[in-house]
């Protein structure tokens, strides 16, 4: 089995994960940029954490630790 065939086999699983990751990243960045108060850290810190930890971890950390309760 070639590498291309292996990738094609996993595409039905990979594509929804990529879409979910991008949607979560965009939602998180929008929330960070539209709010002024955070439980911990600053806006710049959360943008860096979100972008560097883009693979679900950054956005999840923000919503668990940084998002101020309204």
Secondary structure, DSSP 8 states (H G I E B T S, - for coil): --HHHHHHHHHHHHHHHHHHHHHHHHHHHHHHHH---BSSS-HHHHHHHHHHTTTTHHHHHIIIIIB---
